[in-house]
Amino acid sequence: MTTPPNPGTGSPPSDPRLPGERPLVSLRAAVIFLIGIFFGLIAGGLTHLDGHSTAMAVLAGLGAVGVSIPVLHVMIGGH
């Protein structure tokens, strides 16, 4: 009877990407987009809670995303 190996021992899992293949989106870009979407959700949610229609809340959220992404790009190491 054999026992399974302990987790954390052995060789690390191999990278599933092919050699030389780059990721679709950089980590920095993914963080900027996720933070921008988070800001948009907050702005849209607060707009909806203020009593405005759902359509107005969606437009406010999209506007917040559109404004926050360039600002975040500059703030997080952009040029």
N, CA, C and O atoms as CSV, one atom per row, in Angstrom:
chain,resi,resn,atom,element,x,y,z
A,1,MET,N,N,0.846,-1.176,0.000
A,1,MET,CA,C,0.000,0.000,0.000
A,1,MET,C,C,0.887,1.232,0.000
A,1,MET,O,O,1.792,1.351,0.826
A,2,THR,N,N,0.634,2.137,-0.912
A,2,THR,CA,C,1.437,3.354,-0.990
A,2,THR,C,C,0.624,4.532,-0.468
A,2,THR,O,O,-0.602,4.567,-0.566
A,3,THR,N,N,1.331,5.468,0.074
A,3,THR,CA,C,0.668,6.682,0.561
A,3,THR,C,C,0.873,7.795,-0.449
A,3,THR,O,O,1.922,7.869,-1.089
A,4,PRO,N,N,-0.126,8.666,-0.600
A,4,PRO,CA,C,0.037,9.772,-1.549
A,4,PRO,C,C,1.072,10.758,-1.035
A,4,PRO,O,O,1.243,10.901,0.175
A,5,PRO,N,N,1.762,11.439,-1.935
A,5,PRO,CA,C,2.774,12.405,-1.496
A,5,PRO,C,C,2.117,13.570,-0.762
A,5,PRO,O,O,0.960,13.913,-1.004
A,6,ASN,N,N,2.886,14.159,0.132
A,6,ASN,CA,C,2.391,15.312,0.886
A,6,ASN,C,C,2.243,16.505,-0.039
A,6,ASN,O,O,3.064,16.716,-0.932
A,7,PRO,N,N,1.173,17.299,0.183
A,7,PRO,CA,C,1.070,18.512,-0.632
A,7,PRO,C,C,2.212,19.466,-0.310
A,7,PRO,O,O,2.648,19.560,0.837
A,8,GLY,N,N,2.674,20.142,-1.288
A,8,GLY,CA,C,3.769,21.082,-1.092
A,8,GLY,C,C,5.134,20.470,-1.346
A,8,GLY,O,O,6.143,21.176,-1.322
A,9,THR,N,N,5.180,19.183,-1.586
A,9,THR,CA,C,6.462,18.554,-1.891
A,9,THR,C,C,6.459,18.135,-3.353
A,9,THR,O,O,5.404,18.053,-3.983
A,10,GLY,N,N,7.591,17.882,-3.864
A,10,GLY,CA,C,7.690,17.483,-5.257
A,10,GLY,C,C,7.934,18.679,-6.150
A,10,GLY,O,O,8.251,19.771,-5.679
A,11,SER,N,N,7.784,18.462,-7.433
A,11,SER,CA,C,8.062,19.539,-8.382
A,11,SER,C,C,6.843,20.452,-8.516
A,11,SER,O,O,5.702,20.008,-8.384
A,12,PRO,N,N,7.102,21.729,-8.779
A,12,PRO,CA,C,5.976,22.656,-8.958
A,12,PRO,C,C,5.229,22.331,-10.244
A,12,PRO,O,O,5.806,21.751,-11.163
A,13,PRO,N,N,3.953,22.699,-10.320
A,13,PRO,CA,C,3.209,22.425,-11.553
A,13,PRO,C,C,3.811,23.193,-12.725
A,13,PRO,O,O,4.299,24.314,-12.576
A,14,SER,N,N,3.764,22.570,-13.872
A,14,SER,CA,C,4.361,23.203,-15.044
A,14,SER,C,C,3.435,24.295,-15.577
A,14,SER,O,O,2.223,24.253,-15.368
A,15,ASP,N,N,4.021,25.270,-16.264
A,15,ASP,CA,C,3.270,26.372,-16.844
A,15,ASP,C,C,2.551,25.848,-18.088
A,15,ASP,O,O,3.201,25.308,-18.983
A,16,PRO,N,N,1.209,25.996,-18.168
A,16,PRO,CA,C,0.487,25.433,-19.314
A,16,PRO,C,C,0.690,26.204,-20.618
A,16,PRO,O,O,0.320,25.714,-21.684
A,17,ARG,N,N,1.275,27.407,-20.547
A,17,ARG,CA,C,1.495,28.183,-21.767
A,17,ARG,C,C,2.659,27.617,-22.563
A,17,ARG,O,O,3.571,26.998,-22.014
A,18,LEU,N,N,2.608,27.838,-23.838
A,18,LEU,CA,C,3.708,27.422,-24.693
A,18,LEU,C,C,4.901,28.339,-24.464
A,18,LEU,O,O,4.719,29.490,-24.065
A,19,PRO,N,N,6.103,27.864,-24.705
A,19,PRO,CA,C,7.276,28.731,-24.541
A,19,PRO,C,C,7.186,29.940,-25.475
A,19,PRO,O,O,6.901,29.804,-26.665
A,20,GLY,N,N,7.431,31.111,-24.918
A,20,GLY,CA,C,7.399,32.334,-25.701
A,20,GLY,C,C,6.023,32.952,-25.847
A,20,GLY,O,O,5.902,34.042,-26.405
A,21,GLU,N,N,4.977,32.289,-25.363
A,21,GLU,CA,C,3.626,32.832,-25.472
A,21,GLU,C,C,3.398,33.860,-24.370
A,21,GLU,O,O,3.710,33.611,-23.205
A,22,ARG,N,N,2.851,35.018,-24.745
A,22,ARG,CA,C,2.604,36.089,-23.773
A,22,ARG,C,C,1.158,36.023,-23.309
A,22,ARG,O,O,0.298,35.549,-24.050
A,23,PRO,N,N,0.871,36.490,-22.094
A,23,PRO,CA,C,-0.519,36.508,-21.639
A,23,PRO,C,C,-1.350,37.501,-22.450
A,23,PRO,O,O,-0.811,38.447,-23.024
A,24,LEU,N,N,-2.646,37.282,-22.493
A,24,LEU,CA,C,-3.528,38.138,-23.272
A,24,LEU,C,C,-3.561,39.565,-22.725
A,24,LEU,O,O,-3.537,40.529,-23.491
A,25,VAL,N,N,-3.617,39.698,-21.382
A,25,VAL,CA,C,-3.666,41.004,-20.730
A,25,VAL,C,C,-2.619,40.993,-19.622
A,25,VAL,O,O,-2.478,40.001,-18.907
A,26,SER,N,N,-1.890,42.088,-19.481
A,26,SER,CA,C,-0.887,42.149,-18.425
A,26,SER,C,C,-1.578,42.250,-17.064
A,26,SER,O,O,-2.750,42.613,-16.975
A,27,LEU,N,N,-0.847,41.928,-16.032
A,27,LEU,CA,C,-1.391,41.998,-14.679
A,27,LEU,C,C,-1.779,43.428,-14.334
A,27,LEU,O,O,-2.810,43.650,-13.700
A,28,ARG,N,N,-0.975,44.394,-14.738
A,28,ARG,CA,C,-1.260,45.807,-14.467
A,28,ARG,C,C,-2.566,46.232,-15.124
A,28,ARG,O,O,-3.386,46.901,-14.495
A,29,ALA,N,N,-2.769,45.849,-16.386
A,29,ALA,CA,C,-3.999,46.208,-17.089
A,29,ALA,C,C,-5.213,45.549,-16.440
A,29,ALA,O,O,-6.266,46.175,-16.320
A,30,ALA,N,N,-5.075,44.298,-16.023
A,30,ALA,CA,C,-6.187,43.603,-15.378
A,30,ALA,C,C,-6.560,44.281,-14.065
A,30,ALA,O,O,-7.743,44.417,-13.754
A,31,VAL,N,N,-5.567,44.707,-13.293
A,31,VAL,CA,C,-5.839,45.390,-12.022
A,31,VAL,C,C,-6.533,46.726,-12.284
A,31,VAL,O,O,-7.486,47.078,-11.590
A,32,ILE,N,N,-6.061,47.462,-13.275
A,32,ILE,CA,C,-6.674,48.755,-13.597
A,32,ILE,C,C,-8.128,48.567,-14.017
A,32,ILE,O,O,-9.000,49.305,-13.558
A,33,PHE,N,N,-8.405,47.594,-14.879
A,33,PHE,CA,C,-9.782,47.360,-15.314
A,33,PHE,C,C,-10.666,46.895,-14.163
A,33,PHE,O,O,-11.812,47.332,-14.056
A,34,LEU,N,N,-10.158,46.021,-13.303
A,34,LEU,CA,C,-10.969,45.546,-12.179
A,34,LEU,C,C,-11.287,46.661,-11.187
A,34,LEU,O,O,-12.407,46.742,-10.684
A,35,ILE,N,N,-10.317,47.513,-10.905
A,35,ILE,CA,C,-10.578,48.637,-9.998
A,35,ILE,C,C,-11.562,49.605,-10.644
A,35,ILE,O,O,-12.447,50.128,-9.966
A,36,GLY,N,N,-11.420,49.852,-11.954
A,36,GLY,CA,C,-12.352,50.723,-12.657
A,36,GLY,C,C,-13.770,50.177,-12.638
A,36,GLY,O,O,-14.722,50.931,-12.437
A,37,ILE,N,N,-13.921,48.876,-12.844
A,37,ILE,CA,C,-15.243,48.255,-12.784
A,37,ILE,C,C,-15.807,48.330,-11.373
A,37,ILE,O,O,-17.006,48.545,-11.194
A,38,PHE,N,N,-14.960,48.155,-10.380
A,38,PHE,CA,C,-15.407,48.280,-8.989
A,38,PHE,C,C,-15.941,49.690,-8.720
A,38,PHE,O,O,-17.000,49.846,-8.112
A,39,PHE,N,N,-15.215,50.713,-9.168
A,39,PHE,CA,C,-15.680,52.092,-9.004
A,39,PHE,C,C,-17.011,52.308,-9.724
A,39,PHE,O,O,-17.898,52.985,-9.204
A,40,GLY,N,N,-17.147,51.739,-10.906
A,40,GLY,CA,C,-18.390,51.863,-11.651
A,40,GLY,C,C,-19.558,51.205,-10.938
A,40,GLY,O,O,-20.663,51.748,-10.919
A,41,LEU,N,N,-19.320,50.037,-10.351
A,41,LEU,CA,C,-20.376,49.368,-9.592
A,41,LEU,C,C,-20.794,50.188,-8.382
A,41,LEU,O,O,-21.979,50.291,-8.066
A,42,ILE,N,N,-19.812,50.769,-7.711
A,42,ILE,CA,C,-20.133,51.607,-6.548
A,42,ILE,C,C,-20.944,52.830,-6.984
A,42,ILE,O,O,-21.959,53.150,-6.366
A,43,ALA,N,N,-20.504,53.513,-8.042
A,43,ALA,CA,C,-21.213,54.705,-8.510
A,43,ALA,C,C,-22.618,54.358,-8.988
A,43,ALA,O,O,-23.572,55.072,-8.678
A,44,GLY,N,N,-22.752,53.281,-9.732
A,44,GLY,CA,C,-24.075,52.872,-10.212
A,44,GLY,C,C,-24.992,52.449,-9.077
A,44,GLY,O,O,-26.178,52.776,-9.075
A,45,GLY,N,N,-24.446,51.726,-8.118
A,45,GLY,CA,C,-25.249,51.307,-6.969
A,45,GLY,C,C,-25.721,52.478,-6.136
A,45,GLY,O,O,-26.875,52.519,-5.709
A,46,LEU,N,N,-24.835,53.428,-5.903
A,46,LEU,CA,C,-25.230,54.604,-5.131
A,46,LEU,C,C,-26.250,55.453,-5.895
A,46,LEU,O,O,-27.156,56.030,-5.292
A,47,THR,N,N,-26.104,55.528,-7.213
A,47,THR,CA,C,-27.075,56.267,-8.015
A,47,THR,C,C,-28.449,55.603,-7.940
A,47,THR,O,O,-29.470,56.280,-7.817
A,48,HIS,N,N,-28.463,54.281,-8.014
A,48,HIS,CA,C,-29.734,53.551,-7.930
A,48,HIS,C,C,-30.353,53.692,-6.537
A,48,HIS,O,O,-31.567,53.854,-6.411
A,49,LEU,N,N,-29.531,53.633,-5.503
A,49,LEU,CA,C,-30.051,53.792,-4.145
A,49,LEU,C,C,-30.573,55.200,-3.893
A,49,LEU,O,O,-31.400,55.405,-3.005
A,50,ASP,N,N,-30.103,56.156,-4.659
A,50,ASP,CA,C,-30.570,57.536,-4.514
A,50,ASP,C,C,-31.963,57.733,-5.106
A,50,ASP,O,O,-32.553,58.804,-4.958
A,51,GLY,N,N,-32.488,56.716,-5.769
A,51,GLY,CA,C,-33.848,56.787,-6.286
A,51,GLY,C,C,-33.944,56.957,-7.778
A,51,GLY,O,O,-35.046,57.087,-8.310
A,52,HIS,N,N,-32.822,56.961,-8.473
A,52,HIS,CA,C,-32.859,57.102,-9.931
A,52,HIS,C,C,-33.193,55.753,-10.566
A,52,HIS,O,O,-33.103,54.707,-9.922
A,53,SER,N,N,-33.575,55.798,-11.826
A,53,SER,CA,C,-33.940,54.572,-12.532
A,53,SER,C,C,-32.708,53.693,-12.749
A,53,SER,O,O,-31.567,54.135,-12.608
A,54,THR,N,N,-32.977,52.449,-13.093
A,54,THR,CA,C,-31.880,51.510,-13.334
A,54,THR,C,C,-31.044,51.945,-14.530
A,54,THR,O,O,-29.819,51.827,-14.515
A,55,ALA,N,N,-31.703,52.442,-15.556
A,55,ALA,CA,C,-30.970,52.894,-16.744
A,55,ALA,C,C,-30.026,54.053,-16.402
A,55,ALA,O,O,-28.894,54.101,-16.883
A,56,MET,N,N,-30.492,54.969,-15.582
A,56,MET,CA,C,-29.650,56.095,-15.172
A,56,MET,C,C,-28.475,55.605,-14.319
A,56,MET,O,O,-27.362,56.120,-14.430
A,57,ALA,N,N,-28.730,54.613,-13.477
A,57,ALA,CA,C,-27.659,54.065,-12.646
A,57,ALA,C,C,-26.603,53.368,-13.499
A,57,ALA,O,O,-25.408,53.483,-13.230
A,58,VAL,N,N,-27.048,52.643,-14.528
A,58,VAL,CA,C,-26.089,51.979,-15.431
A,58,VAL,C,C,-25.252,53.013,-16.166
A,58,VAL,O,O,-24.039,52.849,-16.301
A,59,LEU,N,N,-25.886,54.076,-16.640
A,59,LEU,CA,C,-25.135,55.130,-17.328
A,59,LEU,C,C,-24.137,55.813,-16.391
A,59,LEU,O,O,-23.019,56.132,-16.796
A,60,ALA,N,N,-24.539,56.034,-15.151
A,60,ALA,CA,C,-23.612,56.641,-14.190
A,60,ALA,C,C,-22.439,55.704,-13.913
A,60,ALA,O,O,-21.297,56.152,-13.809
A,61,GLY,N,N,-22.716,54.407,-13.795
A,61,GLY,CA,C,-21.639,53.440,-13.574
A,61,GLY,C,C,-20.686,53.362,-14.743
A,61,GLY,O,O,-19.471,53.306,-14.557
A,62,LEU,N,N,-21.236,53.356,-15.960
A,62,LEU,CA,C,-20.369,53.319,-17.143
A,62,LEU,C,C,-19.532,54.586,-17.260
A,62,LEU,O,O,-18.371,54.543,-17.666
A,63,GLY,N,N,-20.129,55.698,-16.903
A,63,GLY,CA,C,-19.361,56.950,-16.907
A,63,GLY,C,C,-18.233,56.920,-15.905
A,63,GLY,O,O,-17.133,57.397,-16.182
A,64,ALA,N,N,-18.504,56.356,-14.734
A,64,ALA,CA,C,-17.459,56.260,-13.714
A,64,ALA,C,C,-16.328,55.344,-14.167
A,64,ALA,O,O,-15.159,55.622,-13.904
A,65,VAL,N,N,-16.671,54.255,-14.845
A,65,VAL,CA,C,-15.633,53.357,-15.369
A,65,VAL,C,C,-14.802,54.087,-16.417
A,65,VAL,O,O,-13.574,54.011,-16.411
A,66,GLY,N,N,-15.478,54.790,-17.310
A,66,GLY,CA,C,-14.770,55.505,-18.379
A,66,GLY,C,C,-13.843,56.590,-17.872
A,66,GLY,O,O,-12.800,56.853,-18.471
A,67,VAL,N,N,-14.217,57.215,-16.779
A,67,VAL,CA,C,-13.368,58.270,-16.217
A,67,VAL,C,C,-12.245,57.676,-15.366
A,67,VAL,O,O,-11.126,58.189,-15.366
A,68,SER,N,N,-12.542,56.604,-14.647
A,68,SER,CA,C,-11.555,56.087,-13.689
A,68,SER,C,C,-10.410,55.322,-14.363
A,68,SER,O,O,-9.294,55.316,-13.844
A,69,ILE,N,N,-10.660,54.685,-15.493
A,69,ILE,CA,C,-9.586,53.886,-16.113
A,69,ILE,C,C,-8.401,54.747,-16.545
A,69,ILE,O,O,-7.270,54.378,-16.228
A,70,PRO,N,N,-8.581,55.872,-17.248
A,70,PRO,CA,C,-7.403,56.696,-17.575
A,70,PRO,C,C,-6.709,57.275,-16.336
A,70,PRO,O,O,-5.485,57.394,-16.300
A,71,VAL,N,N,-7.501,57.632,-15.331
A,71,VAL,CA,C,-6.913,58.166,-14.098
A,71,VAL,C,C,-6.083,57.080,-13.410
A,71,VAL,O,O,-4.966,57.340,-12.963
A,72,LEU,N,N,-6.627,55.874,-13.326
A,72,LEU,CA,C,-5.878,54.772,-12.708
A,72,LEU,C,C,-4.634,54.434,-13.513
A,72,LEU,O,O,-3.602,54.081,-12.940
A,73,HIS,N,N,-4.719,54.538,-14.831
A,73,HIS,CA,C,-3.565,54.266,-15.690
A,73,HIS,C,C,-2.405,55.198,-15.342
A,73,HIS,O,O,-1.251,54.773,-15.286
A,74,VAL,N,N,-2.720,56.462,-15.111
A,74,VAL,CA,C,-1.679,57.432,-14.757
A,74,VAL,C,C,-1.187,57.195,-13.328
A,74,VAL,O,O,0.010,57.276,-13.052
A,75,MET,N,N,-2.130,56.902,-12.421
A,75,MET,CA,C,-1.753,56.727,-11.021
A,75,MET,C,C,-0.937,55.459,-10.770
A,75,MET,O,O,-0.081,55.435,-9.887
A,76,ILE,N,N,-1.203,54.404,-11.547
A,76,ILE,CA,C,-0.501,53.136,-11.341
A,76,ILE,C,C,0.586,52.995,-12.393
A,76,ILE,O,O,0.533,52.093,-13.229
A,77,GLY,N,N,1.541,53.856,-12.355
A,77,GLY,CA,C,2.747,53.730,-13.170
A,77,GLY,C,C,2.596,54.006,-14.639
A,77,GLY,O,O,3.408,53.517,-15.425
A,78,GLY,N,N,1.610,54.757,-15.052
A,78,GLY,CA,C,1.466,55.086,-16.464
A,78,GLY,C,C,2.327,56.291,-16.828
A,78,GLY,O,O,2.969,56.894,-15.968
A,79,HIS,N,N,2.329,56.624,-18.084
A,79,HIS,CA,C,3.133,57.759,-18.564
A,79,HIS,C,C,2.247,58.930,-18.859
A,79,HIS,O,O,2.732,59.982,-19.274
